Amino acid sequence: MKSMQSSELSTTLETLGKQLRERTANFLGYPVSKDFDYSELLPFLQYPLNNLGDPFVDSTYAVDTRDAEKEVVQFFAELFRAPADNWWGYVTNGGSEGNLYGLYLARELYPNAMVYYSEATHYSVHKNLHLLHMPSIVIRAQENGEIDYEDLRNTIQLNRDKPVIILANIGTTMTEARDDVRRIRQILKDMAVKNHYIHADGALSGTYSAFIDPRPAFDFADGVDSIAVSGHKFVGSPMPCGVVVAKKSNRDRIARSVAYIGSMDTTITGSRNGHSPLFLWYAISKHGIEGLKARAMHSLETAAYAEQRLRELGLDAWRNPNAITVVFPEPPEPIRQKWQLASEQGFSHIICMPNVTRAQIDEVVAEIAAVMETEAG
Ligand SMILES: *Cc1c(COP(=O)(O)O)cnc(C)c1O
């Protein structure tokens, strides 16, 4: 690639900027928040931040944001009711890495275990299990996307000789269904399964499930051993990121000191993004618990509104209890393309992230209504 004139560079960047501005404006189909303003953090782009190694162990590489990262992990550990003296975690590159980490810990704990997860599980989990070379069984999902507890019980029964690892969904990708962790724990108890590990994939809903009343059964107090969330989804961030929280005692089993970095090699990657922990810390500090809760309530209200408006059109729109994802029969291609609506097996969904407004819902509903009128002739 030849070096560009600065005028040419700025034209190219202007074009890209315009394109992204337009594409961000109409965006209802994927669970990422867009209502953030991190401009105060621009000066920090001048530093080669790198949180090499374990956030809780100092490294010789000191151009880092470990303090911010530790506060972020602590925030989520408390939000997820982790045992006060037995939590650990780090800021990941996203929910997928957090799931990989949870499953990795589980495998180190129970190398001969069988992994169970529902068919509504995110596609990355299958790949993670392949990478980790862990045997697994897919459990049926109910119509709403929640795991089929009877199928889970019967399948575990057939493999009772093996330790049980369960990946529970706290908000599935298509319908935002939550697997009930207490019910899963009860099944394990009924069957006297002694060795078990539950990892919660809370990529989208994990962050705000703690604000919902009644509180869904999804966290450490309910019986999970680790939880992964995405940071760029509900909180919102210009770069993908996430947080994984696990029990410190489990992390200690895999800790191995690496002399070169002068820290502990307890994370998946070596170099780690030092900016994303700062961004998450900034967002959490600015919103506070109350602000985050208000965002969740706004999303839930918008989702209820969208569900009602779509139903008024005569469409079979629905959502899971306290979910911000509204599922409905897929609209025609031009509408799906304009609003970037994913679709699967004839259904699309609108995900009412905190930035989504009633005006946007009105607009997409009007477009669907117009198509329906044309079709009705
Ligand atoms: C988005 C998502 C993931 C993957 O998270 P990334 O942050 O994109 O890596 C995993 N599981 C569920 C349910 C998701 O919605």
The ligand as an SDF file (V2000), in Angstrom:
LIG
                    3D

 15 15  0  0  0  0  0  0  0  0999 V2000
  -23.5100  -11.5780   21.9360 C   0  0  0  0  0  0  0  0  0  0  0  0
  -23.6140  -12.8760   22.6080 C   0  0  0  0  0  0  0  0  0  0  0  0
  -22.4870  -13.6830   22.8330 C   0  0  0  0  0  0  0  0  0  0  0  0
  -21.1390  -13.3170   22.3160 C   0  0  0  0  0  0  0  0  0  0  0  0
  -20.6620  -12.1710   22.9240 O   0  0  0  0  0  0  0  0  0  0  0  0
  -19.5790  -11.2650   22.2010 P   0  0  0  0  0  0  0  0  0  0  0  0
  -19.4360  -10.1410   23.1710 O   0  0  0  0  0  0  0  0  0  0  0  0
  -20.1380  -10.8720   20.8840 O   0  0  0  0  0  0  0  0  0  0  0  0
  -18.3340  -12.0720   22.0860 O   0  0  0  0  0  0  0  0  0  0  0  0
  -22.6490  -14.8590   23.5040 C   0  0  0  0  0  0  0  0  0  0  0  0
  -23.8540  -15.2430   23.9490 N   0  0  0  0  0  0  0  0  0  0  0  0
  -24.9650  -14.5030   23.7540 C   0  0  0  0  0  0  0  0  0  0  0  0
  -26.2640  -14.9960   24.2770 C   0  0  0  0  0  0  0  0  0  0  0  0
  -24.8850  -13.2940   23.0770 C   0  0  0  0  0  0  0  0  0  0  0  0
  -25.9800  -12.5610   22.9000 O   0  0  0  0  0  0  0  0  0  0  0  0
  1  2  1  0
  2  3  1  0
  2 14  2  0
  3  4  1  0
  3 10  2  0
  4  5  1  0
  5  6  1  0
  6  7  2  0
  6  8  1  0
  6  9  1  0
 10 11  1  0
 11 12  2  0
 12 13  1  0
 12 14  1  0
 14 15  1  0
M  END
$$$$
